[in-house]
Amino acid sequence: MLDGARWWNQAFEAAGYRNAFRVEVLPEDAHPLDARYNVINWVHRSTRGWSTGASITDPRTGEIIKGVVTLGSLRVRQDYLLAEGLLSPYKDGTETPPELAAWALARIRQLSAHEVGHTLGLAHNYYNSKEGRISVMDYPHPLVTLKPDDSLDYSEVYAVGIGAWDRAAIAYGYQDFPPDTEEETALASILDEAWKHDIRFLTNQDSDTTPHADQWANGTDTAAELTRMMEVRRVALARFGEQAIKQGRPLATMEEVLVPLYLHHRYQVEATASTLGGLHYVYAMRGDGRKPTQWVPASEQRAALEALVATMRPAELRVPDAVLESLPPRPMGYGPHRELFPRHTGSAFDAVTPAVVAADITISNVLDAARAARLVQQHALDPSLPGLGEVMDALIEGTFHAQVSTPYEAQIKWAVERVLVDRLMSLAGEARMPHVRALATARLEQLAETEPRQSGTSATDDEEEDHAAQAMLAADIRRFLQRPVAPVDAPATPSIPPGAPIGDPGLDWLRRGEPACGWD
């Protein structure tokens, strides 16, 4: 915690101040509410909670009087779970692998720097720079890559030190200039120099509209990064098992570790979906000569769509058989809680619902109503760009015509089809843009007209179930089309286990981009 907060001295030294930014343990006789002290409060939690960075300011001048940071201890547990799931590190079950603590502490350093940055007046910066990780004010996703032998490389799991944007922001906000300096010109030169190196600023409100701004994501090519992360997930899932928990723990508690591994790609899905109907833009100013906005090229959008559809293949969504065979019902004292997957199977682990949850992350992001409207408009303005119809057709093709190799994968396929139909009904009934509702309705009408496969008298159980599932979907679609303003009557999709704080990615304040208080 101290190390991470002290990173900011790097930025102040770069601005010309020597050892001016200090972080020390609070004197024993000092009170944390004393206005003379900026304070980092370490809070022990057994449940999720946000870490925050805020400032007390003079309303007359805007001067920051006191910085107040709250850091929650559960962040350590969250990163432990991430590492346990990816690494399955307990070979004999009795060891305490040092890499787990190193991983978690690297994140705490970054978190400490992040929240202190808010007290200095800085907002989130989610810009995906060609220079890599340019700011501790980003929301960082652990960087884990595959080596040639399929072992995992986590040597750079989190960044170390302050970022290039952070140095530029401190120089812009805090630097003193000699008396004869033209301050406006000097300040502009700081930003111009940063711009030359692709050191730029995009924040909360931008993450849905441009692939240049993403939370919990790495890299600049969203589709390529999603494909890469799916491969990491695939390899880690294939070897996941009891080595993910310590000796003497109930095997059922493997599920706590399984959840973040199974959903390893969830935030990269959000990032990749932002490419569809996305814009490359800057906060252009009159006279700066920069191009304000342009649609993301068609090739990038179609690559993103292909990568997103690939995440819903039944073979990707199935839980490995070895894991299913190792997860018994939870014993007394280890009851269900929100960090687990929802289930329809009582106390037994539900093998299909994880697939429903993961598929819905993809489908709901792709069929976001605002994104759908942008797809309609971009295709009208430039027919070479994909439209909403093309995107919906790709989703339908990827679900209703997905290849399956086992009855289990067939169950997953039917469940994902249900998710897609429910999301199409929601779009057809609730989207504010009439053209979006019209296109979604047209796709539902096509699906309702598709004849279920006739099983006949010699049908196998799988064929009979397939026929029944298709018939029910068609019947539900027809009922919806007769009363299209009530899609809420459709069965609710199982809820997604929490992710960010690592919290709920759907929080309204995140969508609005409110910077009043930094949360992580």
Buried (B, 14 or more C-beta within 10 A) or exposed (E): BEBBBBBBBBBBBBBEBEEEBEBEEBEEEEEEEEEEBBBBEEEEEEEBBBBBBBBEBEEEEEEBEBBBBBBBBBBBBBBBBBBBBBBBBBEEEEEEBEEBBEBBBBBBBBBBBBBBBBBBBBBBBBBBBEBBBBBBBBBBBBBBBBEEEEEBEBEBBBBEBBBBBBBBBBBBBBBEEEEEEEEEEBBEEBBEEBBEBBBBBBBBBBBBBBBBBBBBBBBBBBBBBBBBBBEBBBBBBEEBBBBBBBEEBEBBBBBBBBBBBBBBBBBBBBBBBBBBBBBBBBEEEEEEEEEEEEBBBBEBBBBBBBBBBBBBBBEBBBBBEEBEEBBEEBEEEBEEEEBBBBBEEEEEBBBBBBBBBBBBBBBBBBBBBBBBBBBBBBBEEEEEBBBBBBBBBBBBEBBBEBEBEEEBBBBBBBBBBBBBBBBBBBBBBBBEBEBBBEBBBEBBEEBBEEEBEEBEEEBEEBBEBBBEBBEBBBEBBEBBBEEBEEBEEBEEBBEBBBBBBBBEBEBEEBBEBBBEBBBB
